[in-house]
Amino acid sequence: MERGLLWLPLLVMFFWLAWAGWNEYQKIESYKRWAEQFERHKYDIYAVLGQKGDRLTWGRPTRKDPLDIQTVDLADIARIRFRIDSKFFDDQDAEFPLNPKKISLELVMKTGEMPSIRFTDVDIAAAWYRFLSDRLASKIP
């Protein structure tokens, strides 16, 4: 009986891990279908992001379709800021924090709104920052 009670937590953890893996797999499959319409896209646990032409679309990944979808036109963006924790960084900054807690791109809109797109990886966020900054700079006369 004691051995059964000792194995019970491991059994529960195994089923939880199996469910979590299946859940994440479903999110990725949903993302793949959603991302087909974009020229450039990214997925992580916080957000899905896609770019097609001058349109930028992002939302929260789920097992069915992304939720909280927002779309902006690059012409409506005044500038883009790259934020790690509470500091703003330029792409040319050589050293990023080793263990960042919150990575995001903030889109400063011409209307004053500042939507934020979360990332889990600094390098991917820096690449998107560089790409969007270049696209935005090419739009300015």
Backbone torsions as a table, in degrees:
resi	resn	phi	psi	omega
1	MET	NA	-42.7	-179.5
2	GLU	-63.2	-37.7	-179.8
3	ARG	-64.6	-38.9	177.5
4	GLY	-62.8	-40.2	178.6
5	LEU	-69.0	-30.4	177.3
6	LEU	-71.5	-33.7	-178.3
7	TRP	-83.0	-18.6	-177.6
8	LEU	-57.6	-46.4	178.0
9	PRO	-61.1	-37.0	177.9
10	LEU	-66.3	-38.5	178.2
11	LEU	-65.4	-43.4	178.0
12	VAL	-62.2	-43.5	179.4
13	MET	-64.2	-39.0	178.2
14	PHE	-61.1	-47.1	179.7
15	PHE	-65.6	-37.8	177.4
16	TRP	-63.9	-43.8	178.1
17	LEU	-63.8	-40.0	178.2
18	ALA	-63.3	-44.4	178.1
19	TRP	-63.4	-43.9	-179.2
20	ALA	-62.3	-41.1	177.8
21	GLY	-64.3	-43.5	178.5
22	TRP	-64.1	-41.8	179.4
23	ASN	-61.1	-45.9	-179.9
24	GLU	-67.0	-37.8	177.1
25	TYR	-60.7	-42.9	178.4
26	GLN	-62.9	-38.8	177.8
27	LYS	-64.0	-41.9	-178.9
28	ILE	-67.1	-40.5	178.0
29	GLU	-64.5	-40.0	176.3
30	SER	-63.4	-42.6	178.7
31	TYR	-61.5	-42.5	-179.6
32	LYS	-58.0	-42.8	178.0
33	ARG	-65.2	-42.4	-178.8
34	TRP	-66.4	-38.3	-172.8
35	ALA	-76.0	-11.7	-178.2
36	GLU	-60.3	-25.6	-176.6
37	GLN	-82.2	-6.4	-173.7
38	PHE	-108.1	153.6	175.1
39	GLU	-77.4	-37.4	-177.7
40	ARG	-138.4	139.1	-177.0
41	HIS	-155.4	164.3	176.4
42	LYS	-148.9	153.4	178.0
43	TYR	-132.1	136.7	162.0
44	ASP	-154.1	-178.4	-171.8
45	ILE	-66.9	-21.3	-178.7
46	TYR	-89.8	-39.1	-172.7
47	ALA	-157.1	151.9	167.1
48	VAL	-106.3	145.5	-175.6
49	LEU	-142.0	135.4	178.4
50	GLY	-140.0	147.5	178.9
51	GLN	-130.5	130.5	174.8
52	LYS	-139.4	115.8	-176.3
53	GLY	62.6	-125.3	179.2
54	ASP	-100.2	13.6	-179.6
55	ARG	-105.0	135.0	177.4
56	LEU	-119.0	126.5	-176.8
57	THR	-128.9	136.2	177.2
58	TRP	-145.9	162.3	179.8
59	GLY	-169.7	-174.0	-179.0
60	ARG	-100.7	128.3	-177.5
61	PRO	-71.5	140.7	173.6
62	THR	-138.7	176.9	-179.5
63	ARG	-70.7	-23.7	-179.1
64	LYS	-95.8	-80.9	177.0
65	ASP	-136.2	156.6	177.3
66	PRO	-58.2	143.0	178.3
67	LEU	-107.3	167.9	177.9
68	ASP	54.3	43.4	-178.5
69	ILE	-66.7	131.5	175.0
70	GLN	-128.2	141.3	179.7
71	THR	-132.1	135.5	176.0
72	VAL	-133.8	155.8	174.2
73	ASP	-96.3	141.1	-179.2
74	LEU	-59.7	-27.3	179.0
75	ALA	-67.1	-21.1	-179.6
76	ASP	-87.9	-4.5	-177.9
77	ILE	-95.1	125.9	178.0
78	ALA	-79.8	-43.7	177.0
79	ARG	-162.9	168.2	-178.9
80	ILE	-122.9	136.4	178.2
81	ARG	-120.3	141.0	-179.7
82	PHE	-105.8	112.6	-173.1
83	ARG	-115.4	130.9	173.0
84	ILE	-124.7	119.2	-172.9
85	ASP	55.4	-115.0	-178.6
86	SER	-109.7	8.1	-178.5
87	LYS	-109.7	149.5	174.0
88	PHE	-97.9	138.6	-178.0
89	PHE	-123.5	152.7	171.0
90	ASP	-98.7	151.5	-178.8
91	ASP	-60.9	-25.6	-179.2
92	GLN	-79.8	-7.7	177.2
93	ASP	-61.4	125.1	-173.2
94	ALA	-75.1	-35.0	-173.9
95	GLU	-119.1	117.9	173.3
96	PHE	-96.0	159.3	176.4
97	PRO	-58.2	146.6	-176.6
98	LEU	-70.2	-42.9	-178.1
99	ASN	-124.6	71.9	-178.4
100	PRO	-69.2	145.6	179.3
101	LYS	-94.5	-34.1	-178.2
102	LYS	-140.5	119.2	179.8
103	ILE	-118.1	131.9	179.9
104	SER	-156.3	157.7	168.8
105	LEU	-105.9	129.2	177.6
106	GLU	-107.6	125.7	178.3
107	LEU	-97.1	113.7	178.2
108	VAL	-90.0	108.7	-176.2
109	MET	-82.7	157.9	177.8
110	LYS	-66.6	-20.6	177.5
111	THR	-81.8	-8.9	-179.0
112	GLY	101.5	-13.2	177.2
113	GLU	-68.5	154.8	178.5
114	MET	-136.9	74.8	176.5
115	PRO	-67.4	149.9	-176.5
116	SER	-122.7	138.9	178.0
117	ILE	-116.5	118.1	-176.5
118	ARG	-80.7	149.3	176.4
119	PHE	-134.2	156.9	173.8
120	THR	-105.1	-19.3	-175.0
121	ASP	-119.2	127.5	-177.8
122	VAL	-64.6	-41.2	-177.0
123	ASP	-65.4	-40.9	178.2
124	ILE	-66.9	-41.6	177.8
125	ALA	-62.8	-41.0	179.0
126	ALA	-64.9	-39.1	178.7
127	ALA	-64.7	-43.2	177.3
128	TRP	-65.9	-39.1	178.0
129	TYR	-60.7	-47.2	179.6
130	ARG	-61.5	-46.8	-179.1
131	PHE	-61.2	-50.2	-178.0
132	LEU	-68.3	-36.1	177.2
133	SER	-64.2	-41.6	177.6
134	ASP	-64.3	-43.4	178.7
135	ARG	-63.1	-41.7	-179.9
136	LEU	-66.9	-40.2	179.6
137	ALA	-65.7	-33.3	180.0
138	SER	-73.3	-19.3	179.1
139	LYS	-84.0	-20.2	-178.2
140	ILE	-81.6	127.2	-179.0
141	PRO	-71.3	NA	NA
